Structures are given as C-alpha cells and as structure tokens.
Amino acid sequence: MEFGSGLARIRNNGRVIAAQKTYPCSLQMYKIPPDGEVTLAEFDAMAVERLKILRAVERHNLSGPPKGSDEWVAKIYEEFHKAKNFIISTERISSTKMHEVEEARRSDHVSHFILRLAYCRTEELRRWFVAQEVDLLRARFLHTSNTSSEIRAFISENNMYFAQITSEEFLQERENLLNGTYRISSGDQLEGRTFYKVPFTEALELVRSRRVFLRAGYAYVPDTELITLIASAYRTSLSRALAHTSRALPQLEDDTRLFKMLQDFDRRYTGSDFSSKKATSTSITPDMLNTLSAKAFPLCMRKLHDTLVSVHHLKHGGRMQYGLFLKAAGLSLEDALAFWRLHFTKTMDHDKFDKQYAYNIRHNYGKEGKRTDYSPYSCIKIITGSVGPGDAHGCPFKLTDAPLLRQRLAAYGVTTAASSEIAELASKGHYQIACQKYYEATHNNTIIETGVNHPNQYFSESMKLMALGPNAPTPATKVELTSRRSVLQSSQSLNTSLLTPSLSSPLTPSSSSSSSQTPIKSSLDNTTTTTTTQSQLTSTTDADFDEFDDLDMDFESLDASIEQHNAAAAAATVSTVIASTTTASAEMTSSAMASAAATTALASRGSATTASSATASLATA
Ligand code: SF4
C-alpha cells in the first residue's frame, strides 16, 4: 500500500476516489507498513492516541462485561465516542466526509506501526500489544458486522479464504450442527446460517470452549463466529511481525530522538494533566489531610500519609511522590512547608529541616534549581518505579502480599468479598483495576468510568463525589505560617486534627478503622521486609534516616532524575520544537522503506527526515 502515492491521487484526482483506493474498508490487518510523510509531532500524537485506545480496550476486558458480548462492544464504543478518536472516524462513510475518513484510516494505519516499534522490545510488551490489538479488531469487527459489504471488503482485501460447506454437507450434518454449535438450539436458528470448515487448529478458541462441531480434524464454524478465525489469523501474523521488528530494532538506536521517544512508551501516561499549571481550582490545607487521606486518597497516598504521621519522616522517594501529589491536590507551598516541618521537626531540629528538606519542597514547587514546575507522578510511573527496603512509596497493590493486602483492606472497612476480589486482581498484576475496585468499595460502588490512571485523578473523582469542594472539611485549626514560632504554637492543634478524623462520611464504610492514628505499617506490615515496630520508629534517629537521604542535597542529580522520569513528556516537547524549527526536514520521507543499512547511513547525517524514515522502515520488518 503506497501511502505517498495515495496522497498524490487525492490532490490530482479528487479525495473520494483516492480514499477508496487507499483504504477500502475501515478494518485493517496492517500487513503493509505506511509510506509517506508525517511530522514528529503528528507521530507522537498518533502513537499516544492509539495507546489510549488500547488501554481502554484492556480496561473493559478486565472489568467490563464478558468479552465479545454486545455489552462489551457497546462499552468500548461508548468510550471511543467520548474520546472522539480516529476509530470512530474510520467508520463514518459519507460522500462529504471521505477526506476525514481517509485521514482517520491513515492515522489508524500509521499509529499501529509506531506502536509496533514501541512494543516489540520484550516478550511481555509484545504479548500485551498483541492481546489488545486483537481485541480491538474483535470489537471493531463485531461493531461493523451488520454491514456485511464492509466485512466482505475486509476479507477480500486481506486475501482471507474460509471454505464454506456445501448444501449437501449441510444437510448431511444438520443434526450434528444443531447439537454441536454454541447458541444454536433450534432448526430456525440454523436456517440461513453459513458454516465454514477449517482445520481445528485455526479455531482452537472455539474448540477449547466447545462451541463448534468437530469432525475428522475440521471445525464447522458458523458465520457468527467468523471473528474468532480472523482474530486467530491476526494474532499469528502480528506476533510474527513483532518478533521480526524486534530483531531489526537495534538500528533505530542511531536516532536518539526517536529511540528516546519509543523507549519508555509503554509507561507513557495518557490521562489528564495534573501539573499545577492546569490544576483544578481546589485548594487544601494541612489540617484537612488526616480526614482526606482516609476518605479521598488512593491507597498509595494514604499509606504515605499514615507513615508520615506515625514516624514523622519519609524517605526521598516518599517525599517526592506524596509532596507532588499534595501540590497538585491544591496544597500551597507555604502550607506544604508548614506541614512537612511540623512532622519532620519532631525527630530533628529546625535548622536541619531548613537546610536539608525545605529546599527540596521549594524545588518541587519550582522555586529553586531549574525552577521547573514538576508534575505529580502517574500510576504507571509509581508502579514501575523502584522501591527499596524501608521505603513507603510505590503502589501498595503491587508491593503488598495478598493476605496482607486483604488484612489492610479489611481494616479500612472493605468487605471480605471486595477485599478478595481486589487482592486477586493485584496478585495477577492488574494494579490499577484493583485500585479502581478499591475506589468502588469505598465510594458506595461508584465507578470511575475512565479507570484509575493517576492518584490525583482518584482524588479529584473522590472529591467530586463527596461534593466536599475546596472548603468543605472544616479546618480545625489553620496553621500559622508566618514564623517558626507560630508553627510550633499551632503544631499541637494540627497534630490533634491529623490524628483524629473529625468527619464521618458515609462513603467510607468504617471511619473508625480508617483512623490515621493507627500506624498502618507497624500494625499491618509486620510480615514484610519493611517491618518497623512503633518502638523502633520512635527511637529512630536522624542518622538512620539520613543514611538513605543522600539524594537530598544533590539537586542537580534530582533535576536529571526527574527529567529522566519525564522523558516521554520531554520527548514530545522536543519533537514539537524540532518539528517547528525544521519544517522542511521534520517529515517522514516517501522513501521510508529504505533498508536498515541505508537508514543507519541516513540517520548519521542527523536529518529528522531520515530519522522518521528509519522508524517506518523498521516497522516493515
Ligand atoms: Fe496509587 Fe495508582 Fe496504585 Fe492506585 S493504582 S494505589 S492511584 S499508584
């Protein structure tokens, strides 16, 4: 499929004709890689859009209606419609919008190949990508199955052939087909059905679930199950293509921009932006945190808050994760300084706090160092981040053993059934789905439709639901911030507030059990390697803490570290800059199908054009 020449035909002969010739149907098997021009910004945008689509499919597979059911398809399409992505546009066939359809189908095509590059690196990534892509095709096929001409076009375009049984064979096997075919229980349902006879190895999914009649090594597959055969063929061809691509991938490393962009693409955050620039207008104060942590914080932040309240210290990773979360939740810099000071100065003197920790907090708010206004961590970043012994940060659904997690959830008032379901999801690696279930269990079964992908999203959903608004929890005592002395004076009342939840919300099943007065780690984590008893905690010295805090004063390293974590976002920015400053060169050339050797040679000249070509070329492998 020559994408470049397709565009030429649009300009010369009219868009409708060209669109029909280039992409005859909305569904694709992505057998031929795209060839044409795409800016780096577009490259990035299309990849992110497809990633969002695949994550939506995964989410509905894990927590939605049964896969393949009408409800499952409807749920997935509901999300596609809401997000207005290119999947929907590929299906809008009308003479007036064919150019849009063409563009959407092109985005579908190109984005698939970009993600092949990002997801071919490891077996685990390949497996995830194949699973979601196959299910995406399944949903789209089932959604368009009413338009039989569309399906016929798809089958013919991809040279797929499924042998139909003859009418004689149909009559001969009629009884067997009636008895052996899933969801066909009467003669009426059998009439008008088309059956395909395929080697049983091509319909293993149907054979495994005993949904088709088998004879002499052949499966008799009704037309209603055709998608199973197509999905099986697609899975095989895509798995093979990804394995080939991964072998050619080292050649992409010559282009550092694209390599960086694709390297951590699977960890790319695709949800709302919770950086302070775009933060909501809500604001919170330190005296609300005790209550909010029990009622509106996700488990990761609740654990950090409880640890801080218990031991009056968090290590670097915990301070970063919790501090940035609080910033995006609406805690001002002054309040943040007061809050951290209040706790830290219980185990160290004020000078030490000012020298070693206050700078760090101001740094997070963009007031020191490079003055970058750092974004709070997304779920993916938290889940994939490293956690050492004694750290309180990270995702509890990933880091806590199932029995301990069940115990902790029970202590928070989650029912036994819900705790078991959550622990099972977590043990299978579905941490964000487990978190979503935890939200439902603690919020009267209210669902977050888009799933949980950011702690601040969890918090803002919870706040919306509780309709607390910025000032709803009545501050017991507003912390004075003008001087250290005033902080000291107010610390007692603030501490009292933090340790004694004052609100009783119906959304939290057991407010008593959620009290932050109980040091969660010391009471529940007694089987983990991070076990710390209360007596040990209170006797812990500054030196003990500082042993792990060597990063505190190395703020240049911190800058570099955070920048590395935000590589994906930075890459997008760089791409945009490059695209705007090298308008002539930041395009994928029509010779993108160059060989890997040619790609390396071209990339060495430093041209953005060749870099993009390299990507397309590798995707062909
Ligand atoms: Fe926090 Fe996300 Fe884990 Fe939930 S899934 S506990 S929000 S990191």
Residues whose N, C-alpha, C, O or C-beta is under 5 A from the ligand:
A	BS01	SF4	P298 L299 C300 C379 I382 C395 P396 Y431 Q432 C435 H454 P455 Y458
